[in-house]
Amino acid sequence: MRHGKKFNHLGRTTSHRKAMLANMASSLILHKRINTTVAKAKELRKYVEPLITKSKDDSTHSRRTVFAYLKQKEAVAALFRDVAAKVATRPGGYTRILKTGNRIGDNAEMCMIELVDYNEFITSETKATADKKVTRRSRGGAKKAAPKAADTTNAEESSEEKSEN
């Protein structure tokens, strides 16, 4: 029976699960985005979000607590230096899970888990879309405006020549 078992064991022993989540959390912090299964991503979210919250308070105690979970100096340094600065004003919800379909081999549901403030694709896409609209309008307007100005000048010259004759 499953009485009182409140989290997904992911088919692994306790030590294997802890090591896997620590490695995945370090990869997420260092690379800002990783691809994994939905079940692992949901467990990783529960694992990494409290660590990001702890990183907002840059004290020796919080660094040691986070290091006990992550076990990688580079990941802890990146978390306290880069990630904590970006999420300082955010009250929670530091990660986003985007489902990407099923894996070919075993049909497992796959997803991408990423840090919310580091999604450059969405921010660059909105900027590019805004730039394209402005550019298209200005180019179209400039091309149409130039011949009209030339036509009016030619018309004025021809009317002046006719009046002189």
BADREN-584575 format. One record per residue: residue in three letters; x, y, z of N, C-alpha, C, O in turn. Coordinates in steps of 0.05 Angstrom, whole numbers, padded with zeros to 5 digits, always signed. Example, Ala and Ser with C-alpha at 12.3 -4.5 7.8 and 13.67 -1.06 7.14 Angstrom:
2
ALA+00264-00114+00156+00246-00090+00156+00264-00066+00156+00285-00066+00169 SER+00257-00045+00142+00273-00021+00143+00258+00001+00157+00268+00023+00161 
END
This chain:
165
MET+00017-00024+00000+00000+00000+00000+00017+00025+00000+00040+00024+00009 ARG+00006+00047-00010+00021+00072-00013+00014+00092+00008+00016+00116+00003 HIS+00006+00085+00031-00002+00104+00051+00021+00123+00059+00042+00114+00066 GLY+00016+00149+00057+00036+00169+00067+00059+00174+00048+00077+00189+00055 LYS+00058+00162+00024+00080+00167+00005+00071+00189-00014+00055+00185-00031 LYS+00082+00213-00010+00071+00237-00023+00087+00247-00047+00079+00267-00059 PHE+00108+00234-00055+00123+00243-00078+00130+00220-00096+00129+00196-00088 ASN+00137+00226-00121+00143+00206-00141+00171+00195-00136+00190+00211-00135 HIS+00174+00169-00133+00200+00157-00128+00216+00153-00154+00239+00147-00153 LEU+00203+00157-00177+00215+00156-00203+00229+00129-00208+00247+00127-00225 GLY+00220+00108-00195+00231+00081-00199+00260+00078-00192+00274+00063-00204 ARG+00269+00093-00172+00297+00093-00164+00300+00091-00134+00281+00096-00119 THR+00323+00083-00125+00329+00082-00096+00332+00110-00087+00335+00129-00103 THR+00332+00114-00061+00334+00141-00049+00360+00154-00057+00360+00178-00065 SER+00382+00140-00055+00408+00153-00062+00410+00160-00091+00420+00181-00099 HIS+00400+00142-00108+00401+00147-00137+00383+00171-00144+00391+00188-00160 ARG+00360+00173-00132+00341+00195-00137+00353+00221-00127+00351+00241-00142 LYS+00365+00222-00104+00377+00247-00094+00400+00256-00112+00403+00280-00117 ALA+00417+00237-00121+00439+00244-00138+00429+00254-00165+00440+00274-00176 MET+00409+00241-00176+00398+00249-00202+00386+00277-00200+00391+00294-00217 LEU+00370+00283-00179+00358+00309-00176+00379+00331-00171+00376+00353-00181 ALA+00401+00324-00157+00422+00344-00152+00436+00350-00179+00442+00374-00185 ASN+00441+00330-00195+00454+00335-00221+00435+00350-00240+00444+00368-00254 MET+00410+00343-00240+00391+00358-00257+00388+00387-00249+00386+00405-00265 ALA+00387+00391-00223+00385+00419-00212+00410+00435-00220+00408+00458-00228 SER+00433+00423-00218+00458+00437-00225+00458+00443-00255+00466+00465-00263 SER+00449+00425-00271+00448+00429-00300+00428+00451-00307+00433+00468-00324 LEU+00405+00451-00293+00385+00472-00297+00396+00500-00290+00391+00519-00305 ILE+00411+00501-00269+00421+00527-00260+00443+00537-00279+00445+00560-00285 LEU+00460+00518-00288+00483+00526-00305+00473+00532-00334+00483+00550-00346 HIS+00454+00516-00344+00446+00518-00372+00420+00533-00376+00413+00540-00399 LYS+00406+00538-00354+00380+00553-00354+00357+00538-00367+00334+00547-00364 ARG+00362+00516-00380+00340+00501-00393+00350+00472-00399+00372+00468-00409 ILE+00333+00452-00392+00341+00424-00397+00316+00409-00407+00293+00417-00402 ASN+00321+00388-00423+00300+00371-00432+00299+00345-00416+00320+00333-00411 THR+00275+00337-00407+00272+00314-00390+00243+00304-00392+00227+00315-00407 THR+00236+00283-00377+00209+00274-00376+00192+00292-00358+00203+00306-00341 VAL+00166+00291-00361+00148+00308-00345+00150+00300-00316+00150+00318-00299 ALA+00151+00274-00310+00152+00265-00282+00177+00276-00268+00176+00285-00245 LYS+00200+00274-00282+00225+00284-00270+00225+00314-00267+00235+00325-00248 ALA+00213+00328-00287+00211+00357-00286+00195+00366-00262+00202+00386-00249 LYS+00173+00353-00257+00156+00361-00234+00170+00356-00208+00167+00373-00190 GLU+00185+00335-00206+00201+00330-00181+00224+00350-00179+00230+00360-00157 LEU+00236+00356-00202+00258+00376-00202+00248+00403-00194+00263+00418-00180 ARG+00224+00411-00202+00213+00436-00194+00211+00438-00164+00218+00459-00152 LYS+00201+00417-00151+00198+00417-00122+00226+00418-00108+00228+00428-00086 TYR+00246+00408-00122+00273+00406-00111+00288+00433-00113+00302+00441-00095 VAL+00284+00446-00137+00301+00469-00142+00289+00496-00134+00304+00515-00127 GLU+00263+00498-00133+00251+00524-00126+00258+00533-00098+00263+00557-00094 PRO+00257+00515-00077+00266+00524-00051+00295+00533-00050+00303+00551-00035 LEU+00312+00521-00067+00340+00529-00068+00343+00557-00080+00359+00572-00070 ILE+00327+00563-00100+00328+00590-00112+00318+00610-00091+00329+00632-00090 THR+00298+00603-00076+00288+00621-00055+00310+00626-00034+00314+00649-00025 LYS+00324+00605-00027+00346+00608-00008+00369+00626-00019+00382+00639-00004 SER+00372+00625-00045+00394+00640-00057+00389+00671-00056+00408+00686-00059 LYS+00365+00679-00051+00359+00708-00049+00374+00720-00024+00381+00743-00025 ASP+00377+00704-00003+00391+00713+00021+00420+00703+00018+00425+00679+00024 ASP+00438+00720+00010+00466+00712+00006+00481+00712+00032+00496+00731+00038 SER+00478+00691+00048+00493+00688+00073+00509+00662+00072+00503+00644+00055 THR+00527+00659+00089+00543+00635+00091+00526+00610+00096+00530+00589+00084 HIS+00507+00613+00114+00489+00591+00121+00473+00582+00097+00471+00558+00091 SER+00461+00601+00082+00445+00593+00059+00463+00581+00037+00454+00562+00023 ARG+00487+00591+00033+00505+00579+00013+00512+00550+00021+00513+00532+00004 ARG+00517+00545+00046+00524+00518+00055+00500+00499+00053+00503+00476+00045 THR+00476+00510+00058+00452+00494+00056+00447+00486+00027+00441+00463+00021 VAL+00450+00505+00008+00447+00499-00020+00468+00481-00030+00463+00463-00046 PHE+00493+00484-00021+00515+00466-00029+00510+00438-00021+00518+00419-00034 ALA+00497+00434+00003+00490+00407+00012+00471+00393-00008+00472+00369-00010 TYR+00454+00408-00021+00436+00397-00041+00449+00394-00068+00445+00373-00081 LEU+00463+00414-00078+00473+00414-00105+00500+00399-00108+00504+00386-00128 LYS+00518+00402-00089+00544+00388-00089+00562+00396-00112+00580+00381-00119 GLN+00558+00420-00124+00576+00430-00144+00581+00460-00139+00562+00476-00138 LYS+00607+00467-00136+00614+00495-00130+00605+00514-00152+00595+00536-00146 GLU+00609+00506-00177+00602+00523-00200+00572+00530-00200+00564+00552-00206 ALA+00556+00509-00195+00527+00513-00195+00518+00532-00173+00501+00549-00177 VAL+00530+00528-00149+00523+00545-00126+00531+00574-00132+00516+00593-00126 ALA+00555+00578-00143+00565+00605-00150+00547+00618-00170+00539+00641-00168 ALA+00539+00603-00191+00522+00614-00212+00494+00621-00200+00482+00641-00207 LEU+00484+00604-00182+00458+00608-00170+00458+00634-00154+00440+00651-00157 PHE+00478+00638-00137+00479+00662-00120+00487+00687-00135+00479+00709-00127 ARG+00503+00684-00156+00512+00708-00171+00492+00717-00192+00483+00740-00192 ASP+00484+00699-00210+00467+00706-00232+00437+00703-00227+00422+00722-00231 VAL+00430+00679-00220+00401+00673-00218+00388+00689-00195+00366+00700-00199 ALA+00401+00691-00172+00389+00706-00150+00384+00735-00157+00364+00747-00148 ALA+00402+00747-00172+00399+00775-00180+00374+00779-00199+00360+00799-00197 LYS+00370+00759-00216+00347+00761-00235+00320+00757-00221+00300+00769-00229 VAL+00319+00739-00201+00294+00732-00189+00289+00747-00163+00271+00739-00147 ALA+00304+00767-00157+00303+00781-00131+00275+00792-00126+00266+00791-00103 THR+00261+00801-00146+00234+00813-00141+00212+00793-00145+00189+00799-00138 ARG+00217+00770-00156+00197+00750-00162+00190+00735-00136+00208+00725-00123 PRO+00164+00733-00129+00156+00719-00104+00156+00689-00105+00153+00676-00084 GLY+00159+00677-00128+00160+00648-00131+00155+00641-00160+00153+00658-00177 GLY+00153+00615-00165+00148+00606-00193+00171+00612-00211+00168+00626-00231 TYR+00194+00602-00204+00219+00608-00218+00223+00591-00242+00240+00597-00259 THR+00208+00569-00245+00212+00550-00267+00187+00548-00284+00165+00553-00274 ARG+00190+00540-00308+00168+00536-00327+00172+00509-00340+00194+00502-00349 ILE+00150+00493-00342+00151+00467-00356+00135+00469-00382+00111+00475-00381 LEU+00149+00464-00404+00136+00465-00431+00136+00437-00442+00158+00426-00447 LYS+00113+00425-00447+00112+00398-00458+00120+00398-00487+00111+00415-00502 THR+00136+00378-00495+00147+00378-00522+00138+00353-00538+00148+00349-00560 GLY+00121+00336-00527+00112+00313-00542+00122+00287-00529+00131+00288-00506 ASN+00121+00265-00543+00129+00240-00532+00156+00230-00544+00162+00236-00567 ARG+00171+00216-00528+00197+00205-00537+00192+00182-00556+00173+00166-00552 ILE+00209+00179-00576+00205+00159-00597+00208+00131-00585+00192+00113-00591 GLY+00228+00126-00569+00234+00099-00560+00213+00086-00543+00204+00064-00548 ASP+00204+00100-00522+00186+00088-00503+00160+00104-00499+00144+00098-00482 ASN+00156+00125-00516+00132+00141-00515+00128+00156-00489+00105+00162-00481 ALA+00150+00161-00475+00148+00176-00450+00143+00206-00456+00152+00216-00476 GLU+00126+00218-00439+00119+00246-00444+00143+00264-00437+00152+00264-00414 MET+00153+00279-00457+00177+00295-00453+00169+00325-00450+00148+00333-00458 CYS+00188+00340-00438+00183+00368-00434+00210+00383-00432+00231+00370-00430 MET+00208+00409-00432+00231+00426-00427+00225+00442-00402+00204+00455-00400 ILE+00243+00441-00383+00240+00457-00358+00261+00479-00360+00284+00474-00366 GLU+00253+00503-00354+00271+00526-00357+00266+00546-00335+00245+00546-00322 LEU+00286+00562-00330+00283+00585-00311+00268+00607-00325+00275+00614-00348 VAL+00248+00618-00312+00229+00636-00325+00243+00661-00335+00237+00670-00358 ASP+00260+00673-00320+00272+00699-00327+00294+00697-00348+00305+00717-00357 TYR+00301+00672-00356+00322+00669-00375+00313+00660-00403+00329+00649-00418 ASN+00288+00664-00410+00278+00655-00435+00283+00677-00456+00266+00694-00461 GLU+00307+00676-00469+00315+00696-00488+00299+00693-00514+00295+00713-00528 PHE+00290+00669-00520+00276+00663-00545+00250+00680-00546+00244+00692-00567 ILE+00235+00679-00525+00210+00694-00525+00214+00724-00525+00201+00738-00540 THR+00234+00733-00510+00239+00762-00509+00250+00772-00536+00242+00793-00545 SER+00268+00756-00549+00279+00764-00574+00257+00762-00596+00257+00778-00615 GLU+00239+00743-00594+00218+00740-00614+00199+00764-00613+00191+00773-00634 THR+00192+00773-00589+00174+00796-00587+00188+00821-00597+00175+00838-00610 LYS+00214+00824-00592+00228+00847-00602+00230+00847-00632+00225+00867-00645 ALA+00236+00823-00643+00239+00821-00672+00213+00826-00686+00212+00839-00706 THR+00191+00816-00674+00165+00821-00686+00158+00851-00686+00148+00862-00705 ALA+00164+00864-00663+00159+00893-00662+00176+00908-00681+00166+00927-00694 ASP+00202+00900-00684+00220+00914-00703+00211+00910-00731+00211+00929-00747 LYS+00202+00886-00738+00194+00880-00766+00170+00897-00773+00169+00908-00796 LYS+00151+00900-00756+00127+00915-00762+00134+00945-00767+00125+00957-00786 VAL+00151+00955-00750+00159+00983-00753+00175+00987-00778+00171+01006-00793 THR+00193+00968-00784+00210+00970-00808+00193+00968-00833+00197+00984-00851 ARG+00175+00949-00834+00158+00946-00857+00142+00972-00863+00139+00980-00886 ARG+00131+00983-00842+00115+01007-00846+00132+01030-00856+00124+01044-00874 SER+00156+01033-00845+00172+01056-00853+00183+01052-00881+00184+01071-00897 ARG+00190+01027-00889+00200+01023-00916+00178+01027-00936+00181+01041-00956 GLY+00155+01016-00930+00132+01019-00949+00124+01048-00952+00118+01057-00973 GLY+00125+01062-00929+00117+01091-00930+00138+01107-00944+00131+01126-00959 ALA+00164+01101-00941+00185+01116-00954+00185+01112-00984+00189+01131-00999 LYS+00180+01087-00993+00179+01081-01022+00156+01095-01035+00158+01106-01057 LYS+00133+01094-01022+00109+01107-01034+00112+01137-01033+00102+01151-01051 ALA+00124+01148-01012+00125+01177-01009+00145+01189-01029+00140+01211-01039 ALA+00167+01175-01035+00187+01186-01053+00176+01190-01081+00180+01212-01092 PRO+00162+01171-01094+00152+01176-01121+00131+01198-01121+00130+01213-01141 LYS+00115+01200-01101+00095+01221-01100+00108+01248-01100+00099+01267-01114 ALA+00129+01251-01084+00143+01276-01083+00156+01283-01110+00155+01306-01119 ALA+00167+01263-01123+00179+01267-01149+00158+01275-01170+00162+01292-01186 ASP+00135+01261-01169+00114+01267-01187+00104+01296-01184+00098+01310-01204 THR+00101+01305-01159+00091+01332-01155+00111+01352-01165+00104+01373-01175 THR+00137+01347-01161+00157+01365-01170+00157+01367-01201+00159+01388-01212 ASN+00155+01344-01214+00154+01344-01243+00129+01358-01253+00130+01372-01273 ALA+00107+01354-01239+00082+01368-01247+00085+01398-01244+00076+01413-01261 GLU+00098+01407-01222+00101+01436-01218+00119+01447-01240+00114+01469-01250 GLU+00141+01433-01247+00160+01442-01267+00146+01444-01294+00149+01464-01309 SER+00130+01423-01301+00117+01424-01327+00096+01446-01328+00092+01458-01349 SER+00083+01451-01306+00063+01473-01306+00077+01500-01308+00066+01518-01320 GLU+00100+01503-01296+00115+01527-01298+00125+01532-01327+00124+01554-01337 GLU+00134+01510-01340+00143+01512-01367+00120+01520-01386+00124+01536-01404 LYS+00097+01508-01382+00074+01515-01398+00066+01544-01395+00058+01557-01414 SER+00067+01554-01370+00059+01582-01365+00079+01601-01378+00072+01623-01386 GLU+00105+01593-01379+00125+01611-01391+00122+01612-01421+00126+01633-01433 ASN+00114+01590-01433+00110+01589-01462+00086+01603-01469+00079+01605-01493 
END
